[in-house]
Amino acid sequence: MSRTKIKAILLNEQTDYAVTIKGWVRSFRNNQFIAINDGSTINNLQVVIDFEHTDESLLKQITTGASLQVDGTVVASLGKGQRVEVKAEKVTLLGECNPEEYPLQLKNKPSLEYLREIAHLRFRTNTFSAVFRLRHSLAFAIHKFYNEKGFVYLHTPVITASDAEGAGEMFKVTTLPFDNPPRTEDGQIDYKEDFFGRATNLTVSGQLEGELGAMALGEIYTFGPTFRAENSNTARHLAEFWMVEPEVAFFDLKDNMDLAEEFIQYVIRYALDNNRDDLEFLAQRLVEEEKSKPAAERSEMGLIEKLEFVLNNKFERITYTEAIDILLQSKPYKKKQFQYDIQWGTDLQSEHERFLVEKHFKKPVIVTDYPKDIKSFYMRLNDDGKTVAAMDILAPGIGEIVGGSQREERMDKLVQRMEEMHIPQEEMYWYLDSRRFGSAPHAGFGLGFERMVLFVSGMSNIRDVIPFPRTPKNADF
């Protein structure tokens, strides 16, 4: 008989039918009741065995973490806590698990910090199985959303010679020997002898290449890994993360904001509709976690309440200048409780963003029209000559979740900005060609996928929403 998934058994209204299940033991009590899970659902299935007629050596091997095959019959459960259970007729040990060595025991309740050290095993906990099923659903919803809107999924390069952000904090890609690389006459590394014949790096964004696609296909999106060599050991930064980046021809800033808001609400709604059990588990986990926090730091809403609030409310839209005015009039500023100073022309810090979202407006906020000097060269210059048509979406708990802009489609303005920011035009000829030949207004944004998973799951550290986090001094597994 082929294997039946536990989720299917728990959703099936029928009883008294034969099944074969395979999974891992979560607990075994009274030598009779096995809680088994196969990863298809947060919920365990109870298996009842006849211990009096089961080999004693097998009973000793049914330990937490062991892998089993159970052939039996689905019956109505007489006990509390489950509607159905499986009456075992045959139990086969597939893989033993030594309880003296297995680090995931129910009695231990390991911390998230400890689980990061054994990231290869943390999928087996309820918390992380819920998080990664949720991550899957959010990724699927992203593709579903853009597919339904007629966007083309474009694969942009992971290895690139451009720096889309102008940040310079990139991972270099080379085949040259580190100990003795070839050098030019003036002592510089001779990249002409490298694999690509020039200096290359891991991408920080697929946006610039995405714009090229949008200028022919109309509507594209990318969804892939990006890399930042920032030495940021924080709960919100990763060296390797995934980005969703739509680019749309004939869009202005308002169109861009409308798309981003609709997009965020769509994927959250999909998760609520399809991962309710996981979200309810994570919501309860968050309640327990927050009991140890001071009352002032606890969330005002439960996880599911917060997600439904985002669905049912329009995002607040304000300009950067309005945001600065609000912050300057705020109690934390007047009482000098902000760590970072506030003045027009400086970038908003996470503490400022979270004040706007969590304390002032108490809902997601879209901030627009930032000073040009703190934004990238490709953003469209506004008529005031001081600001650009940029937009950031700020979410409760994490601050910025989306960054985007209307792109500068005017060749003369783009060249002027590149000169101001010392961007070499000769190396970016291909990008400038998109303005030379049939330029058109267009806009796009980037959403950090892990930050979206962080927001929807209620987890507090970004390292806990990606399977194998890459951070400074950490590239295990």
N, C-alpha and C positions, 0 to 999 in steps of 0.2 A: 504494500500500500504506500502511495506517495505521501510525503509529509504535508500536514495541515498546519498553517500558521496559527499561533495562539490568538492573534487579533481576530481572525476569521471565526474561531470557535466562540470567543466571547461576544461577538456581534450576532452570531447565529441564534435564532430563537428556538431551534429544534434541540431535542435531547434524544438519547438512546440510539446513537449511531457510532460506528467504529472509526477510530482515528489513529494515526501515527504522528506523534509530536517529537520534536527534537529541540533541545535548548540547554540552558545552564541553570544549575541549582542556585536559587537565592537563599533558601533555608530548608531545613529538614528537621521536623520536630516529632517527638514521641515515636520515632521509628516507623511512622505511618504517613505523615503528611509532608509532601514535597511541594514547595513553591518553586515553579519553573518559569523561565522567561526566555524567549527566543529573539528579542530585540524588535519585534514587530509592533509592540505596544508598551506603554509604561506599566500596564497591569500584568501581574503574574497569574498563572493558572495553577490551581491546586490539583495535585495528583495524589490519589489515595492508594496505598499499596497494602497488600496483605502480608504484614511482616512475619506472621507465623509460618507462611509458606514461601518465604523469600530467603535465599542463601545468605547466611550471616556475613560472609566475606563481602558480598555485594552491598549489604546495608552499611557496612563500615566505610565503603568507598563513595557513598552518596553524601558528599560534603559540599559546603558552599563553594561555588566556582566549577564544580565537576560538570562535565557534559554528558547528557543522557539521551537515549531514545526510549520513548514510552509508547507501547502499543496497548490500546485499551478502548474503553467506551465512555462517551460523554453522557453524564447523567445529571439530573437535578441535584443540587447540593443541599444537604440537610443542615450544614453548618452556617454560621453567620459570615458575612463578608464577601460571599461569592454566590452567583446565581447557578453556575454549573461547575462541575469538576470532572476529572477523568478518573475512572476506576481502572487501575492498571492491571493488565493481564500478563504483560511481559516488560521488564525493565532491562535495558542494555546499557552498560557503561561505555561511552565513546571516548572519554578523556578524563583521567583522574586529576584531582587537585589536592595537593597536600595542605591540610589546614594549618600545619605548623609553619609553613613558608608563605602561604597566600596572604598578600597584604591587605586584602579587602574583606574584612570580617565585619558582620553586622554590629558586633559589640564595640568595635573600634570607632565607628563614625568618623572616618578620616576627613581632615580639613581640605579645603580647596587648594591651599598652598602645598600640602603634602601630595595631593593628587596630581598637581602639575609636575612633580618630580617623577611620577610614574604614569606619565601621559599615555603610555602604551596600554595601560590597563583601565584607565578611568572611564572609557566607553561603557564598561560593565556596571557602572553605578547608575542608579535611577536618574540622578541629576544630569549626567552627561548623555545618557541615552535620550533623554527628553530634549536636551539642547541640540543634539545633532540630528534628530528627526525634525525638529523645528527648523534648523538651518537648511535641511534638504527642502522642506516645503516652501520656505521663503525663496530659495534659489529657483525652484520650479515655477513659483508664482511670478517671478521676475520675467522669465522667458515667456510665460503664458500671457502676461500683460502686453509685452511688446509685440508678440506674435499676433495677438488679437487686433492690435492697432496697425498692423501692416509694416512694422519696422523690419529691417534686414539686420540679422545678427552678424557683425563683422569681427573677424579675428585679427586684432592688431598685434604687432610684433612684441615679443618679450625682450628680445635683444635689439637695441636701437642705438643710433649715434646721436639722437637728439635728447635734450633735457627740457621736457614740456613745461616744467614749473620754474626753470631758471634757478633752482635751489642749489644745485651742485652737490647734493648729498646722495650720491649714487654708488651702486656696486659696480665696479669695473669688471668687464668680461675680457679675458685675454688668454692666449695660448703661449705667450712669451714666458721664458723662465724668470722667476722672481729674483733669483740670486745673481743673475748676470744677463739682464736684458740687452738687446742690441741698442746702440745709441747713435744719434746723429753727430755731425762734427761739432755742434755746439753743446753736446752733452745731454740733450733731451732724449727720452725714450723714442726709438724709431718704430712707430706703429705701422710703417709700411711693410714691415716684416711679420706683422701679426696676422692672424687668420683672416680677418676682414680687410686688412690693409689700412685700417684706421682705428682710432680709439672708439670703443663701444662700451655700453653699460646695460644693466637691467633696467627695464622701463619704469618710470615713475608715473606714467599715465598713458592711456591710449588715445587721448583726446585729439592731438594734432593729426594723427593718421585717421581718426574717426571723422574729422572735418572733411577730409578728402573724399571719404565715402559719401557723406551727406551731400556734397556738392555735385553728386551724380545720381545717387540712389534716393535722395530726398530725406529719408528717415532711417537712421541706423542706430544700433546700440552695441556697445562692447561689454563683455563681462568676463574679466580675467584677472590674473595675478599682477600686482604691482609691487614695487620694492623701494624702500627709503632707507638709506644708510644713516638715519638719525640716531644718535646715542641717547635715546629717550627711554628711560626705564620707568614708564608710567603705566597706569591701569587702562590707558586709552590709546597706546601706541604699539604698533608692530612693525618689524622690518619687512615682513612679507604679508600682504593682505590682498583682498579681492575688491575690485572696483566695478561698478556699473556706470557706464558713461554713454547716455544717449546724445546724439547730435542731430539737429533737425533744421533743414533748409526752410527759409521763409518764416522763421520764428523770431519774435522779438522777446524782450525780457518778460513781459506779462505772460506770453504763451509759455515760456520756459517755466515760470512759477506755477502756472496752472497744471502743466504736465507733471511736474515734480510732486505737487500736492496730491493729484489724482493717483499717481504711481505709489506713493507711500501708503495712502489709504487702501489701495487695492491689495497690496501684499499683506498688510496687517489683517484685512478682512479675510483673506485666504487662510491665513494662519488660524484665526479664530474659528473659521468654519471647519477646518480639517485637522487641527491639532489641539482640540479642546482638552482632552485628557492630559496631554503634556503641559499645556499652559496652566491648567488647574493645579497640577503638581508643583510647577515652578512658582506659581503664585503663593502656594502654601509654604514652600521653601523660603521665599522672600519674607513672608510674615515672620517666620522663625528667626531668620538672619537679622531682621531689623529690631528684634526684641533686645538685642545687646547694644543697640545704638542709643545715644541720647535722644530724647523725644524730639528735639528741634531738627535732628538729622533724618528722621523717619519720613518715608513717603506719605504724602497726604492721601493718596489713592492706592488701592490694591492694584496688582499687575493687570488683571483683566479689565478692571474699571478704567485704568489709565488708557489701555488700548482702545476701548470703546469710546472714551472721551475724544481721542484723536480722530476716530472715525466720524463722530457726530458733530464736530466743530470745525468751522473754517479756520485756517491758519491766519494768525495776525500778520499783517504786512506793514512794515515801517521802514523808513530810510535809516541809513547809518547815522545821519545827523540827528534824527529824532531819537535814536537809541542812545547816543552820547548825552543828549539833553536829559533823558529819563534817568540815566545812570548818575549824572551830576546832581540831580535833585533827590537821589535815593538816600535812605537812612544809612545803609552800609557805607556809602561814600562820605556822607557828612560825619559819621562816627569813626571814619578811617579804618573800616573793617576789611576793605578790599586790599589784597596783597599788592596788586598792580595799579599804577596810576591811570587816570582816565583823562584824555584830552583829544580834541578833534585831530585826526591824522594818525593816531596810533591804532593798532589792530586790537580788536576785542579779545580778551583772554577768556578762558573757560569759565572763570568765576563770574565775569560780567554777563556772558551768554546765559549761564544758568540762572542768574538773578532775573534777567528779562523773561525767561521762559517759566521758571518755577515760582517766582515770588510776585512779579509785576503783572504779567498777562495770564499766567497759569494755563498756558496752552502753547503748542508749537508756534514759532515766530519765524517769519521770513524777513531778513534784513537786506535792504537793497542799497545800491548807489554808494559804494565805498570809495574812499580817496584813491586816486589812481596810483599814488606812490607806494601803496601797500598791496597792490594787486598785480597780476601777471600782464605781460605785454600784449596778449591777444584779446583783452577785454575792451569792448567798445567804449570810446571816450564820449562822455555826455557833453551836452551843449555848454555846460558851465566851465568846461576845460579843467576842472579839478577832480571830478569823480568819474567812475566808470559804471557801466550797466551790469553790475555784478549782483549776485544774490547768494546768501547763505541761509539754509534752513536749520534752525536750532531746535533741538528736541529736549524734553525733560530728562534729567538724569545724566545726559552725556554732552550737551552742548551741540556743536556743529555736526550735522549728519549728512548734509548736502552742501556742495559748493558749486556754483555755476555762473554763467554770464551769457549775455548776448555777445557774440564774437565781433571783432573789428573787421568789417568787410571792405572798408575804404582803404585802398592801397596806400595813399599818401599818409593817412593817419597811422596805419600799421607800421610803415617804414620809419616814421618819426618816433614811434614808441620803441621800436627795436633799437634805433640809434641811441635814444635816451638811456636804455637799459643794457647797452653794449651787447646786443644779441647779433652774432655774425650773419649778415644777410646772405653771403655766398653759400654758407652751409644750409641755409633754410630756403634755398631757391624753390624747392618743391612746394613748400607751404605758401610762399608768395605767389607761385603760379596759380593757386586756387583763387587769388584775388585778381590776377592779370586776365584770366580767361573765364568770363562768365560769372563774376563774383555776385553774390546775393546775400541779403541779410540772413543770418542763421544764429542759432543759440544751442546751448547744451549744458549739461551739468554732470557732476560725478557724485555718486553715493558710495560711501565706504560700507561695503557689505557687512563686515564684522560689527560695525557700529549699529547697523540696522538689527542684526541678530542680538546684540547686546540690549538694545532698547526693547525688543519684543520679548526676549527671554527673562528680563529682569536681573540678569547676572550683573555683577559689579566690576568684573575685570575682563578686558578684551581677550586675555590669554585663555579664557575659559569658554570662548565661543568659536574657536578655530581648532581643528584636531591637533595640529602640532605647531605651537607658536614659535615664531622666530623672533628673538629679542636679543639685545646686546649680551654677548657671552653665552648664548643659548641656541644651539642648532642640533639638539639631540634627535634621535630617531630618524 
